[in-house]
């Protein structure tokens, strides 16, 4: 896996969606079949290593950009897939968590039954920035009684310190950017 190829395929949009925020658009990675396949294999291998021979039951893909990655990784490791959605986008019987963003707050939700007691769960997202979304998702999973095996991301924006919000979890980043 060539992390430089991943970073080259990511477009950056300064001051979007808010001034001072740079949006990392990963569609270039998803649109390149060979690169996308390589990323999926890299993440699946990282999950297998972290799982240490014990099956992972469920891969959670964080809306929206983590959905494609998570859905592609899940069958590769023999797991089911469940989306993590923003507020109001899943039917009732969800567990939710509100968290602070650099420009406000947001809410994530997961279906309770999909991440119930005793399941082993991996969380996949496209970008690790401040870590707030992934930390909220990990709290949700634990509140539902499941174990978080680890977190995988396509790109980690190291300068934003998001990893510090997930200190007790294995974290795999395909590429890192300062």
C-alpha positions in Angstrom: 0.0 0.0 0.0 1.4 3.3 -1.0 0.3 6.1 1.4 1.6 8.8 -0.9 -0.8 7.6 -3.7 -3.7 7.9 -1.2 -2.7 11.4 -0.2 -2.3 12.4 -3.9 -5.8 11.2 -4.6 -7.4 13.2 -1.8 -8.5 16.7 -2.8 -8.5 19.4 -0.2 -11.1 22.3 0.0 -9.9 25.1 2.3 -12.5 27.0 4.3 -15.2 24.4 3.6 -17.7 23.8 5.1 -16.7 26.6 7.5 -13.9 29.2 7.5 -10.8 27.6 9.0 -11.8 24.1 8.2 -10.2 22.1 5.3 -12.4 19.4 3.8 -10.6 16.3 2.6 -12.5 14.8 -0.3 -11.7 11.1 -0.6 -13.7 10.5 -3.8 -10.5 10.3 -5.8 -9.5 7.2 -3.8 -12.9 5.6 -4.2 -12.9 6.3 -8.0 -9.6 4.6 -8.6 -10.4 0.9 -8.6 -6.9 -0.4 -8.0 -6.2 2.2 -5.3 -9.6 1.5 -3.6 -9.0 -2.3 -3.7 -5.5 -1.7 -2.2 -6.9 0.4 0.6 -9.6 -2.1 1.4 -7.1 -4.9 1.6 -4.8 -2.8 3.8 -7.6 -2.1 6.2 -8.9 -5.7 6.2 -5.4 -6.9 7.0 -5.0 -4.4 9.9 -8.4 -5.6 11.3 -7.3 -9.2 11.1 -4.1 -8.5 12.9 -5.8 -6.6 15.7 -8.5 -9.3 16.0 -5.8 -11.9 16.8 -7.7 -14.8 15.3 -11.0 -13.9 17.0 -13.8 -13.1 14.5 -15.1 -9.6 14.1 -18.9 -9.6 14.0 -19.7 -6.1 12.6 -18.0 -3.3 10.8 -19.5 0.1 11.4 -19.0 2.6 8.6 -19.3 6.3 9.7 -21.6 8.4 7.5 -21.0 9.5 4.8 -17.5 8.9 3.6 -16.8 5.9 5.8 -19.8 4.0 4.5 -18.1 2.9 1.3 -14.9 1.9 3.0 -16.7 0.0 5.8 -19.1 -1.7 3.4 -16.1 -2.9 1.3 -14.0 -4.1 4.3 -16.9 -6.0 6.0 -17.2 -8.9 3.5 -13.4 -9.1 3.1 -13.2 -10.1 6.8 -16.4 -12.1 7.0 -18.3 -9.5 9.0 -21.6 -7.8 8.7 -21.9 -4.1 8.0 -23.9 -1.4 9.8 -24.0 2.3 9.0 -23.4 4.9 11.6 -25.7 7.8 10.7 -26.2 11.4 11.6 -29.3 12.4 13.6 -32.6 11.6 12.2 -31.4 9.3 9.4 -32.1 5.9 11.0 -35.5 4.5 12.1 -36.3 4.3 15.8 -34.6 2.0 18.3 -31.2 3.6 17.9 -28.6 4.6 20.4 -27.2 8.1 19.9 -24.4 10.3 21.1 -24.0 14.1 20.8 -20.4 15.4 20.4 -18.7 18.8 19.8 -17.1 19.7 16.5 -14.7 22.5 15.8 -17.7 24.5 14.4 -20.7 23.3 16.5 -22.1 19.9 17.5 -23.5 16.8 15.9 -25.2 13.6 16.7 -24.4 10.1 15.6 -26.7 7.0 15.9 -26.4 3.3 15.5 -29.2 0.6 15.5 -29.1 -1.0 19.0 -29.8 -4.5 17.8 -27.0 -4.4 15.3 -24.3 -3.7 17.8 -25.8 -5.6 20.8 -24.2 -7.4 23.7 -21.0 -9.3 23.2 -20.4 -8.3 19.5 -16.9 -7.5 18.4 -17.0 -4.3 16.3 -14.6 -2.4 14.1 -15.2 1.2 13.2 -14.2 2.6 9.8 -14.1 6.2 8.7 -12.5 8.1 5.9 -10.7 10.8 7.8 -9.6 11.2 11.4 -9.5 14.9 12.2 -10.3 16.0 15.7 -11.5 12.5 16.7 -14.9 13.6 18.0 -17.0 11.5 15.7 -15.0 8.4 16.2 -14.9 8.8 20.0 -18.7 9.3 20.0 -19.2 6.2 17.9 -16.9 4.1 20.2 -19.0 5.3 23.2 -22.2 4.2 21.4 -20.8 0.8 20.7 -19.7 0.3 24.3 -23.0 1.6 25.6 -24.8 -1.1 23.5 -22.6 -3.7 25.2 -20.3 -4.5 22.3 -16.5 -4.5 22.2 -14.6 -2.1 20.0 -11.7 -4.1 18.4 -10.3 -1.0 16.8 -10.7 1.9 14.4 -9.5 2.2 10.8 -9.3 5.4 8.8 -8.1 6.2 5.3 -6.3 9.5 6.3 -5.3 10.7 9.7 -4.7 14.5 10.0 -2.0 14.2 12.6 -1.8 17.9 13.4 -5.4 17.9 14.7 -4.6 15.4 17.4 -7.7 13.2 16.9 -5.8 10.0 18.0 -5.7 11.4 21.5 -9.5 11.0 21.8 -9.1 7.3 21.2 -6.3 6.4 23.6 -7.4 2.9 24.5 -8.2 1.7 20.9 -5.9 0.3 18.2 -6.0 2.8 15.3 -4.9 2.1 11.8 -4.4 4.9 9.3 -3.7 4.0 5.7 -2.0 7.4 5.3 -1.0 10.3 7.6 -0.8 14.0 6.8 0.6 16.7 9.0 
